[in-house]
Amino acid sequence: MDRYRLQLFYPGIGFKRWVLALVLGVLLFGFGVFVAVAAIVSYDVLGAVGLGFLRGRYFVTGVLAGGSLMAGLAGIYLGLLGVARFARTSAPGVEQMRSVARLARGPRVVAVGGGTGLAALLGGLKHRTSNLTAIVTVADDGGSSGLLRRSMGVLPPGDIRSCLVALADDESLMRQLFQYRFREGGLEGHSFGNLFVAALAEVTGDFERAVQESTSVLKVRGRVLPATLQNVELHAEVEGGEQVTGESSITAHARRPLHVWLEPRDAPALPQALAAVEQADIVVLGPGSLFTSVIPNLLIPQVADALRKTSARVIYVCNVMTQPGETDDFGAADHVAALHRHGAGGLIDVVLVNDTPAPSSVSALYERKGATPVAADDERLRALGVQVVHAEVAGGSDVFRHDPARLADAVLRLVP
């Protein structure tokens, strides 16, 4: 039997059920024929097979034979339909169905954050499970997202678009199209995906629906949800006491943020996001910019409450490198302490830190930009009440960042 035929019998494909229906149909039909013929031709045969009580009982015999014949024909019909369907299926199609079935049995993972860090995590997880929900910050006000936010009044689509693309089919032409960025003309700087989501939000009058329709277009594995549908703005108090407004201004400021908050402070969370946290097997915070991608989600009171109440294990994936102007000289414990100051006290169960050493050439490049590897400082982390897990989850010869496949494997090893 060749590889294609063997694949038809793998778990989750659904082929075996139709074969079973066909076999049972044939057996029932055969039994009905046997009872009918034996009752008419030879009573001795009925006795020989333990059905002697049917002798002379033509009504009972007729019902049993007729019922078996009808049930058998139904089973044969359904079984042939199912088998014929698979007979028309190519080997790649079977591989795909097998993959879909395997991913559907994966753990329920909720990833919370934004930016390129969250997209990297999702890009690795989508090959392990399709039970994925990304909860994404909507505080971005820079670049293409900021322009669309100010000119059209829509929520910033950039981080959501990145997550949609990360979860999309790798070979999809639409995936490439969503990533396309215009280089000249009136649309210079805008990505097609941002424009698509913004336009769809205008057409439907519903940003959430626009995201879900984009999910269908891209054949996304999992869901991408905005943390809130409220038009929120990120504020920060930086070193020296100055207050700064807007995510892009906070990131660009020369001084490190000490405290951030959202306006309005009572922005309601998306109900689907809260339900996903409640039903999750594991919740992952980060990786991503600490003050502008991860913490803004925790500043939504209902999100923080849901994380506090969930029975899922909550993991914080610490960044690999410090971020100039935002987390200068931060160790892993400093990241966790900042999360605690912003409402995550008692929420985080495990901190995942990178153990992969950065190549010397890459380290030198980062040092010139003011970034250094994030130190693990295990004792301080344990003093903050979290479990520390080390794993080699980073890589890269030009840039040093989380490797999607390694990170996904390390995270899923922590599923209870």
C-alpha positions in Angstrom: 0.0 0.0 0.0 1.6 3.3 -1.0 1.9 6.4 1.2 -1.2 8.1 -0.1 -3.4 5.1 0.7 -1.9 4.8 4.2 -2.6 8.5 4.8 -6.3 7.8 4.3 -6.3 5.8 7.6 -4.5 8.3 9.7 -6.5 9.7 12.7 -8.6 12.7 12.1 -9.0 12.4 8.3 -12.5 11.0 8.5 -12.0 8.3 5.9 -12.3 5.3 8.2 -15.9 6.2 9.2 -17.1 5.9 5.7 -15.3 2.6 5.2 -16.9 1.4 8.4 -20.4 2.5 7.2 -19.8 0.7 3.9 -18.7 -2.5 5.6 -21.6 -2.5 8.1 -24.0 -1.8 5.3 -22.8 -4.8 3.3 -23.1 -7.0 6.5 -26.6 -5.8 7.3 -27.8 -6.2 3.7 -26.2 -9.7 3.6 -27.9 -10.6 6.9 -31.3 -9.4 5.6 -30.9 -11.5 2.4 -29.9 -14.5 4.4 -32.9 -14.3 6.8 -35.3 -13.8 4.0 -34.0 -16.7 1.9 -33.6 -19.0 4.8 -37.2 -18.3 6.0 -38.5 -19.1 2.6 -36.3 -22.0 1.5 -35.1 -23.9 4.6 -36.2 -23.7 8.2 -33.2 -26.0 9.1 -30.7 -23.3 8.2 -32.4 -20.9 10.7 -32.0 -23.4 13.5 -28.4 -24.1 12.6 -27.4 -20.5 13.1 -29.4 -20.0 16.3 -32.5 -18.3 14.7 -34.8 -21.2 15.1 -37.3 -19.0 17.0 -38.1 -17.4 13.6 -39.6 -20.5 12.2 -43.2 -19.9 11.2 -43.1 -16.3 12.4 -43.4 -14.7 9.0 -44.2 -11.2 10.3 -41.2 -11.1 12.6 -39.0 -12.6 10.0 -40.2 -10.1 7.4 -39.6 -7.1 9.7 -36.1 -8.3 10.6 -35.2 -9.1 7.0 -36.7 -5.9 5.7 -35.1 -3.7 8.4 -31.7 -5.2 7.8 -32.0 -4.8 4.0 -33.0 -1.1 4.3 -30.4 -0.3 6.9 -27.8 -2.2 4.8 -28.7 -0.2 1.7 -28.5 3.1 3.6 -25.1 2.1 5.0 -23.8 1.1 1.6 -25.1 4.3 0.0 -23.5 6.6 2.7 -20.3 4.6 2.7 -20.0 4.8 -1.1 -20.6 8.5 -1.1 -17.9 9.1 1.5 -15.4 6.8 -0.1 -16.1 8.4 -3.5 -15.4 11.8 -2.0 -12.0 10.7 -0.8 -11.3 8.9 -4.1 -11.4 12.3 -5.8 -9.0 13.8 -3.2 -5.4 14.2 -4.1 -2.6 13.2 -1.8 -1.8 16.9 -1.0 -5.4 17.4 0.0 -5.2 14.5 2.4 -2.0 15.9 3.9 -3.8 19.2 4.4 -6.8 17.5 6.0 -4.5 15.6 8.3 -2.7 18.8 9.2 -6.0 20.6 10.0 -7.2 17.7 12.1 -3.9 17.7 14.1 -3.8 21.4 14.6 -7.5 21.4 15.8 -6.4 19.1 18.6 -3.8 21.5 19.8 -3.9 23.4 23.1 -5.9 26.7 23.4 -3.4 29.5 23.4 -4.0 33.2 24.0 -1.2 35.5 23.0 -1.4 39.1 24.3 0.7 42.0 23.0 1.5 43.7 19.8 4.2 44.6 17.3 6.8 42.3 15.7 7.3 40.3 18.8 3.7 39.0 19.0 3.8 38.3 15.2 6.9 36.2 15.7 5.3 34.1 18.4 2.1 33.6 16.4 4.1 32.6 13.3 5.6 29.7 15.3 2.5 28.7 17.1 0.3 28.4 14.0 2.3 25.2 13.0 1.5 23.6 16.4 -2.2 24.5 17.0 -5.1 26.3 15.4 -6.7 27.1 18.7 -5.0 30.5 18.8 -6.3 33.8 19.8 -4.2 37.0 19.5 -5.3 39.9 21.7 -3.7 43.0 20.2 -3.1 46.5 21.6 -4.8 49.4 19.7 -2.8 52.3 21.1 -0.5 52.7 18.1 -0.5 56.2 16.7 2.6 56.3 14.5 3.4 55.5 10.8 0.7 54.3 8.5 -1.6 53.3 11.4 -1.4 56.8 12.9 -2.2 58.5 9.6 -5.2 56.3 9.1 -6.3 56.8 12.7 -6.2 60.6 12.4 -7.6 60.9 8.9 -10.3 58.2 8.9 -11.1 57.9 12.6 -10.5 54.1 12.6 -8.6 52.1 15.2 -4.9 51.6 14.2 -4.8 48.5 12.0 -1.0 48.0 11.9 -0.4 45.6 14.7 -3.6 43.7 13.9 -2.5 43.4 10.3 0.9 42.0 11.3 -0.8 39.3 13.4 -3.2 38.4 10.6 -0.3 38.0 8.2 1.7 36.0 10.8 -1.3 33.5 11.1 -2.0 33.4 7.4 -1.2 30.6 4.9 2.5 30.9 4.1 2.0 30.4 0.4 -1.0 32.8 0.2 -0.7 35.6 -2.4 -3.0 37.6 -0.2 -0.5 37.3 2.6 2.2 38.9 0.3 -0.3 41.6 -0.7 -1.2 42.5 2.9 2.5 43.1 3.6 3.0 45.2 0.5 4.0 48.8 1.3 3.6 51.6 -1.2 6.9 53.4 -1.9 5.8 56.5 -3.8 2.8 58.7 -4.6 0.0 59.7 -2.3 0.0 56.3 -0.6 3.7 56.2 0.2 4.4 54.6 3.5 1.0 52.8 3.7 0.8 49.1 3.6 -2.0 47.5 1.5 -3.1 45.5 4.6 -3.6 48.6 6.7 -5.6 50.3 3.9 -7.7 47.1 3.4 -8.7 46.8 7.0 -9.4 50.5 7.4 -11.5 50.6 4.2 -13.4 47.5 5.3 -14.1 49.1 8.7 -15.5 52.1 6.8 -17.7 50.0 4.6 -19.1 47.8 7.4 -19.1 50.5 10.0 -17.5 47.9 12.4 -13.8 47.5 13.0 -14.2 44.1 14.6 -16.1 42.8 11.6 -13.4 44.2 9.3 -10.8 42.2 11.2 -12.9 39.0 11.0 -13.5 39.5 7.3 -9.8 39.9 6.8 -9.3 36.7 8.7 -11.4 34.9 6.1 -9.6 36.5 3.2 -6.2 35.4 4.5 -7.3 31.9 5.7 -5.9 32.7 9.1 -5.3 29.8 11.6 -6.9 31.2 14.7 -8.4 34.6 15.7 -7.0 38.1 15.9 -9.0 40.4 18.3 -8.4 44.0 19.3 -8.1 44.3 23.1 -10.8 47.0 23.0 -12.9 48.8 20.4 -12.5 52.1 22.3 -10.3 54.8 20.7 -7.6 54.8 23.4 -4.5 57.0 23.8 -1.3 56.0 25.6 0.3 58.4 28.0 3.5 58.2 30.0 5.4 59.8 32.7 9.1 59.7 31.8 12.2 60.1 34.0 12.3 63.7 35.2 8.5 63.9 35.6 7.6 65.0 32.1 4.3 63.6 30.7 4.3 62.4 27.1 1.2 61.6 25.0 1.1 59.0 22.2 2.8 55.7 21.7 5.1 57.1 19.0 6.1 60.0 21.1 6.9 57.7 24.1 9.0 55.5 21.9 10.9 58.4 20.4 11.5 60.3 23.7 15.0 60.4 25.0 14.0 59.5 28.5 12.8 56.2 29.8 9.1 55.8 30.7 8.4 55.2 34.4 4.7 54.8 34.3 2.1 54.6 31.4 -1.7 54.7 31.4 -4.5 54.8 28.9 -7.1 57.4 28.3 -9.9 56.7 28.8 -8.8 54.6 31.8 -12.0 52.5 31.8 -12.0 51.3 28.2 -14.1 48.2 27.9 -12.5 45.0 26.7 -13.8 43.1 23.7 -16.1 40.3 25.2 -14.6 37.7 22.8 -11.1 38.5 24.2 -12.3 37.9 27.8 -14.0 34.6 26.8 -10.8 33.4 25.1 -8.7 34.1 28.3 -11.2 32.3 30.4 -11.2 29.2 28.2 -7.4 29.1 27.5 -5.0 26.4 28.5 -2.1 28.9 28.4 -1.8 32.7 28.1 1.3 34.3 26.8 2.3 37.9 27.4 4.9 39.2 24.9 7.4 39.3 23.5 7.3 42.9 22.5 8.0 46.5 23.6 7.3 46.4 27.3 5.7 49.8 27.8 4.1 50.3 24.4 3.0 46.8 23.2 2.6 44.5 26.3 1.6 46.8 29.2 -1.2 48.7 27.3 -3.3 45.5 27.1 -3.0 45.1 30.9 -4.2 48.7 31.4 -7.7 47.7 30.2 -9.3 46.7 33.6 -11.4 43.9 32.3 -8.4 42.2 30.6 -6.3 42.4 33.8 -9.3 40.9 35.8 -9.7 38.1 33.3 -6.0 37.2 33.6 -6.3 37.3 37.3 -9.3 34.9 37.3 -8.2 32.5 34.5 -7.2 28.9 35.4 -4.7 29.0 32.5 -1.0 29.3 33.1 0.2 32.8 32.4 3.7 33.1 30.8 5.7 36.2 30.2 8.1 35.9 27.4 10.9 38.3 28.2 12.6 40.3 25.4 15.9 39.1 24.2 17.5 42.6 24.0 16.9 45.8 25.8 15.1 48.6 23.9 17.0 51.9 23.7 15.0 54.7 25.3 12.4 52.3 26.8 14.2 49.5 28.8 17.8 50.6 29.0 19.8 48.5 31.4 16.7 46.4 32.2 17.2 42.8 33.3 14.4 40.3 33.2 13.3 41.1 36.8 13.1 44.8 35.8 10.6 43.8 33.1 8.5 41.8 35.5 8.6 44.5 38.1 7.3 47.0 35.6 4.5 44.7 34.7 3.6 44.3 38.4 3.5 48.1 38.8 1.0 48.3 35.9 -1.5 45.8 37.3 0.2 42.4 36.6 1.1 41.6 40.2 0.1 38.0 40.9 -0.9 37.4 37.3 2.3 35.9 35.9 3.2 32.3 36.7 6.3 31.7 34.6 8.9 33.9 33.0 10.6 32.5 29.9 14.1 33.9 29.3 16.4 33.3 26.4 19.6 31.2 26.9 21.0 31.6 23.3 24.2 33.6 23.3 24.2 36.4 20.8 27.0 36.2 18.2 29.8 38.7 18.9 29.3 40.5 15.6 25.6 41.0 16.4 26.2 42.0 19.9 28.6 44.7 18.7 26.0 46.1 16.3 23.4 46.2 19.0 25.8 47.9 21.5 26.4 50.7 19.0 22.6 51.3 19.0 22.5 51.2 22.8 20.9 47.7 23.2 22.3 44.9 25.3 21.1 41.3 26.0 18.5 41.1 28.8 20.1 39.4 31.9 18.1 36.7 33.5 18.8 37.6 37.2 17.0 34.4 38.5 17.1 35.2 42.2 15.3 38.6 41.7 12.8 36.9 39.5 12.0 34.2 42.1 11.7 37.0 44.7 8.9 38.5 42.6 7.0 35.2 42.9 7.5 33.7 39.4 8.9 30.5 38.1 11.9 31.0 35.8 12.4 28.9 32.7 15.4 29.1 30.5 15.4 28.0 26.8 17.3 28.7 23.7 14.6 30.7 21.9 16.6 33.3 19.9 18.7 33.4 16.8 19.8 35.3 13.8 23.1 36.4 12.2 22.0 40.0 11.2 19.4 40.7 13.9 19.1 38.8 17.2 15.5 38.1 18.1 13.1 35.3 19.0 13.0 32.5 16.6 9.4 31.6 15.9 9.8 27.8 15.9 12.0 27.6 18.9 9.8 30.0 20.9 6.6 28.1 20.0 8.2 24.9 21.1 9.4 26.4 24.4 6.0 27.9 25.1 4.0 24.8 24.4 6.3 22.7 26.7 4.8 24.9 29.5 1.2 23.9 28.8 -0.1 22.2 32.0 
